[in-house]
């Protein structure tokens, strides 16, 4: 009998994590300042400030279109928005059992991203609620000084349980992010998680073997939350089919979220 794959359900931050995040955020803030100074819209949502307007460019968020200004002229006009200081951010972290797949465990990588996003928002003056689902555990980050305490709290989490879709919308806030593998979430179900009126971002985190299985030989897929298994011999054609299926699902989620002014990325 084949042994079950090893799981990596814990979160452990390496020494120096805070310093690395601080340096990465400094680079990000410099890039964002240059982005905004070029007259391009950075983000959208109830927590953004109006900084000006310009002609529409391919790839602009449809929510930034200024319909009144567009109706008065012969081209589409968008509002240039700058991230407002303060407000309330929510970072939702999938801590279900499927996030233990690795190495490294998907929960580990997701916790690192969640910590960085929370620190970025806190430096902008926001109060940040970090949620771990399905456990419904939460941590309130009120200022950058509490970042070490946030990391300590994240290290108490373990990947366990299952998220039942459709999940309830996240709490009301100005900006929200969902970080996880999105296992079992259809595009409409994922879009329903967006808080009304909030800027919403989704980051899908997959393990390397989930993105690109072995090109040949026997492969076992195991879904730890419900125990489902699939074993087969994989060839190059099967790997290509898998990649196309992942891309189609990502595109479907992208289009569904874009209809609501939200965005999705993968890591």
C-alpha positions as a printed Julia matrix, in Angstrom:
267×3 Matrix{Float64}:
   0.0    0.0     0.0
   1.31   3.43   -0.89
   1.87   5.76    2.07
  -0.09   8.97    2.24
   1.86  12.07    1.2
   3.54  13.97    4.02
   1.71  17.07    5.19
   3.18  20.34    6.45
   0.39  21.93    8.52
   2.4   24.34   10.71
   3.66  27.91   10.29
   7.2   28.81   11.35
   8.84  32.11   10.43
  12.59  32.01    9.93
  14.83  34.43   11.86
  15.07  37.73   10.05
  11.61  37.44    8.47
  10.56  40.87    9.79
  13.66  42.5     8.31
  13.12  40.85    4.91
   9.48  41.93    4.83
  10.47  45.49    5.76
  12.96  45.67    2.89
  10.48  44.19    0.42
   7.78  46.67    1.45
  10.2   49.58    1.06
  10.84  48.5    -2.55
   7.13  48.07   -3.13
   6.28  51.51   -1.77
   8.89  53.13   -4.01
   7.43  51.32   -7.02
   3.9   52.35   -6.08
   4.93  55.98   -5.67
   6.41  55.93   -9.17
   3.3   54.22  -10.52
   1.0   56.85   -9.08
   3.22  59.76  -10.11
   2.99  58.54  -13.7
  -0.75  59.23  -13.64
  -1.9   55.62  -13.53
  -4.63  54.35  -11.23
  -3.21  52.1    -8.51
  -6.26  50.59   -6.87
  -9.97  50.97   -6.46
 -12.49  50.66   -3.67
 -14.17  52.61   -0.94
 -10.79  53.2     0.75
  -9.17  55.16   -2.12
  -8.71  58.89   -2.71
  -9.25  60.69   -6.03
  -5.94  62.05   -7.39
  -7.01  63.14  -10.91
  -8.22  61.72  -14.22
  -6.91  60.62  -17.61
  -7.87  58.68  -20.75
  -8.64  54.98  -20.41
  -5.83  52.49  -21.11
  -6.2   48.75  -21.75
  -6.08  46.87  -18.46
  -7.58  49.69  -16.35
 -10.06  48.66  -13.67
 -13.58  49.27  -15.08
 -14.66  50.63  -11.69
 -12.41  53.64  -12.2
 -14.3   54.83  -15.31
 -15.75  58.32  -14.81
 -19.02  57.94  -16.69
 -20.01  61.6   -16.37
 -16.72  62.82  -17.84
 -16.87  60.13  -20.52
 -20.37  61.21  -21.56
 -19.17  64.8   -22.02
 -16.36  63.91  -24.44
 -15.35  61.53  -27.19
 -13.14  59.16  -25.17
 -13.37  57.04  -22.04
 -12.06  58.8   -18.92
 -10.9   57.02  -15.77
 -10.34  58.39  -12.28
  -6.78  58.13  -10.98
  -6.98  56.81   -7.44
  -4.47  56.86   -4.65
  -4.62  54.48   -1.74
  -6.12  56.31    1.2
  -4.57  56.15    4.65
  -6.43  54.61    7.52
  -9.63  52.64    7.32
 -10.18  48.95    7.95
  -8.57  46.08    6.01
  -9.41  42.38    6.21
  -6.95  39.65    5.25
  -8.59  36.2     5.07
  -6.21  33.26    5.26
  -7.27  29.76    4.2
  -6.06  27.45    6.98
  -7.96  24.34    5.87
  -6.26  20.94    5.67
  -5.59  21.19    1.94
  -3.22  24.07    2.75
  -0.85  21.54    4.42
   0.23  20.18    1.04
   3.87  20.93    0.26
   6.72  21.21    0.86
   6.76  23.97    1.82
   3.22  23.89    3.15
   0.86  26.23    1.35
  -0.22  27.58    4.73
   3.37  28.63    5.43
   3.65  30.6     2.2
   0.17  32.08    2.62
   0.93  33.18    6.18
   4.06  34.97    4.95
   2.02  36.86    2.36
  -0.75  37.63    4.87
   1.79  39.03    7.34
   3.33  41.26    4.67
  -0.05  42.57    3.48
  -1.13  43.27    7.05
   2.08  45.18    7.81
   1.72  47.22    4.6
  -1.85  48.19    5.51
  -0.89  48.98    9.11
   1.87  51.29    7.9
  -0.79  53.1     5.92
  -2.76  53.73    9.1
  -5.34  50.96    8.69
  -6.62  48.66   11.38
  -6.17  45.16    9.98
  -8.24  42.1    10.83
  -6.48  38.85    9.92
  -8.91  35.92    9.75
  -8.0   32.22    9.66
 -10.7   30.08    8.07
 -12.47  27.72    8.65
 -11.41  28.08   12.31
 -12.7   31.69   12.45
  -9.66  32.68   14.5
  -8.79  36.37   14.25
  -6.09  38.88   15.12
  -6.46  42.66   15.13
  -3.31  44.47   14.01
  -3.43  48.05   15.26
  -0.17  49.58   14.14
   3.16  48.23   12.83
   4.52  47.81   16.37
   2.21  44.81   16.82
   3.72  42.95   13.84
   5.81  40.54   16.0
   2.64  39.64   17.92
   0.87  38.95   14.61
   3.68  36.6    13.56
   3.46  34.8    16.92
  -0.29  34.39   16.42
   0.15  33.08   12.88
   2.55  30.45   14.23
  -0.28  29.08   16.4
  -2.3   28.17   13.3
  -2.45  24.66   11.87
  -3.95  23.56    8.58
  -7.06  21.59    9.52
 -10.73  21.28    8.69
 -12.42  22.29    5.45
 -13.96  25.44    4.02
 -17.5   24.81    2.89
 -18.4   26.68   -0.3
 -20.14  28.98   -0.83
 -18.4   30.79    2.01
 -19.99  33.81    3.65
 -18.84  37.28    2.56
 -15.96  38.72    4.53
 -16.71  41.4     7.17
 -17.44  44.95    6.0
 -14.27  46.91    5.37
 -12.59  49.25    2.89
 -10.19  46.66    1.46
 -10.13  42.86    1.65
  -7.83  40.06    0.5
  -8.4   36.31    0.31
  -5.28  34.07    0.31
  -5.53  30.32   -0.25
  -5.56  27.48   -2.74
  -9.26  28.07   -3.64
  -9.87  24.32   -3.56
 -13.51  23.62   -4.38
 -14.41  27.28   -5.0
 -16.3   27.95   -8.22
 -15.86  31.43   -9.74
 -19.29  32.71   -8.54
 -18.75  31.27   -5.05
 -15.38  32.98   -4.77
 -16.82  36.3    -5.93
 -19.49  36.09   -3.23
 -16.77  36.4    -0.57
 -16.16  40.04   -1.53
 -17.49  42.5     1.09
 -19.97  44.95   -0.4
 -18.28  48.14   -1.58
 -14.76  46.99   -0.7
 -11.69  46.66   -2.88
 -11.19  42.89   -3.14
  -8.05  40.97   -4.11
  -7.52  37.2    -4.31
  -4.19  35.35   -4.28
  -4.2   31.65   -5.16
  -1.33  29.72   -3.6
  -0.51  26.29   -5.07
   2.18  23.75   -4.24
   4.77  23.13   -6.98
   3.42  19.64   -7.75
  -0.1   21.07   -8.09
   1.05  23.58  -10.69
   3.29  21.19  -12.64
   3.02  17.43  -11.96
   5.82  15.1   -12.99
   6.09  14.89  -16.78
   6.08  11.09  -16.74
   5.53   8.15  -14.45
   3.08   7.3   -11.67
   1.5   10.22   -9.83
  -0.88  10.16   -6.86
  -3.18  13.12   -6.24
  -4.59  13.2    -2.74
  -7.22  15.61   -1.47
  -6.61  15.56    2.3
  -9.82  17.3     3.41
 -12.13  14.56    2.15
  -9.67  11.72    1.47
 -10.25  11.52   -2.29
  -7.37  10.0    -4.27
  -6.46   9.63   -7.93
  -3.51   7.52   -9.1
  -2.42   7.26  -12.72
   0.56   7.17  -15.03
   1.23  10.65  -16.31
   2.71  11.54  -19.68
   3.45  14.87  -21.36
  -0.04  15.04  -22.86
  -1.66  14.64  -19.44
   0.55  17.37  -17.98
  -0.46  19.71  -20.83
  -4.14  18.92  -20.27
  -3.74  19.65  -16.56
  -2.08  22.99  -17.31
  -4.89  23.98  -19.7
  -7.53  23.05  -17.13
  -5.82  25.19  -14.46
  -5.61  28.09  -16.91
  -9.29  27.83  -17.87
 -10.35  27.83  -14.22
  -8.1   30.81  -13.48
  -9.53  32.7   -16.46
 -13.09  31.94  -15.32
 -12.32  33.24  -11.83
 -10.59  36.3   -13.29
 -13.6   37.22  -15.43
 -16.1   36.63  -12.63
 -14.11  38.74  -10.18
 -13.44  41.47  -12.77
 -17.21  41.84  -13.24
 -17.27  42.95   -9.59
 -14.13  45.11   -9.83
 -11.92  42.55   -8.05
  -8.63  40.96   -9.08
  -6.92  37.6    -8.78
  -3.27  36.51   -8.98
  -1.41  33.22   -8.52
   1.72  32.21   -6.63
